[in-house]
Amino acid sequence: MDIHELDGPVTAADVAQAHAADLQTQGQYGVSYRRYWVDEEGGRIFCLVEAPSAELATSVHREAHGLVATRIHPVQEGS
């Protein structure tokens, strides 16, 4: 799970556009951006990603739109 903490608000439309760019870029890195959540007013974005490494997940964001995550947390799905 990666977290982006921006300096100001963000729109869901802008995040959707960035996510679409991630989807177009991810294949060449063996990464799969699954879902995202947006806190528009707080300027926070949360991305669920499956990736061989944090570095490759970051590479997708960097190439796709330049907005790299502030933090990346390895997580496991529970039931």
C-alpha positions in Angstrom: 0.0 0.0 0.0 1.5 3.3 -0.9 0.6 6.7 0.5 0.9 10.0 -1.2 0.7 13.1 1.0 0.4 16.3 -1.1 0.8 19.9 0.0 -2.8 20.7 -0.7 -6.1 19.3 -1.9 -6.4 16.9 -4.8 -9.4 16.1 -7.0 -10.7 12.6 -7.6 -10.6 13.3 -11.4 -6.9 14.1 -11.3 -6.2 10.9 -9.4 -8.2 8.9 -11.8 -6.1 10.3 -14.6 -2.9 9.4 -12.8 -4.2 5.9 -12.1 -5.0 5.4 -15.8 -1.4 6.4 -16.6 -0.1 3.9 -14.0 -2.2 1.2 -15.7 -0.7 2.0 -19.1 2.9 1.9 -17.6 2.8 -1.0 -15.1 3.2 -4.0 -17.4 6.8 -3.3 -18.3 7.7 -3.4 -14.6 5.7 -6.5 -13.6 3.6 -4.3 -11.3 -0.2 -4.2 -10.9 -1.9 -1.2 -9.4 -5.2 -2.6 -8.1 -7.2 0.1 -6.5 -6.9 3.6 -5.0 -8.6 5.8 -2.5 -8.6 9.6 -2.3 -8.9 12.1 0.5 -9.5 15.1 -1.7 -9.5 17.7 1.0 -6.6 16.3 2.9 -4.5 15.8 -0.2 -3.9 12.1 0.4 -4.0 9.2 -2.0 -3.7 5.5 -1.1 -2.8 3.0 -3.8 -3.0 -0.8 -3.4 -0.3 -2.3 -5.6 1.2 -5.7 -6.2 4.8 -5.4 -7.1 8.0 -7.4 -6.9 9.6 -4.5 -5.0 8.8 -1.0 -3.6 11.4 0.3 -6.1 9.5 -1.1 -9.1 6.2 0.3 -7.8 7.9 3.7 -7.5 9.3 3.4 -11.0 5.8 3.1 -12.4 4.5 6.2 -10.6 7.7 8.2 -11.6 7.4 7.3 -15.3 3.6 7.5 -15.6 3.1 10.9 -14.0 5.9 11.8 -11.7 3.9 11.7 -8.4 5.8 9.2 -6.3 4.6 7.9 -3.0 5.6 9.5 0.3 5.5 6.1 2.0 5.1 2.4 1.0 3.9 -0.2 3.5 4.0 -3.9 2.7 0.6 -5.4 3.6 -1.2 -8.7 3.5 -4.8 -9.2 2.9 -6.9 -10.6 5.7 -10.4 -11.9 5.9 
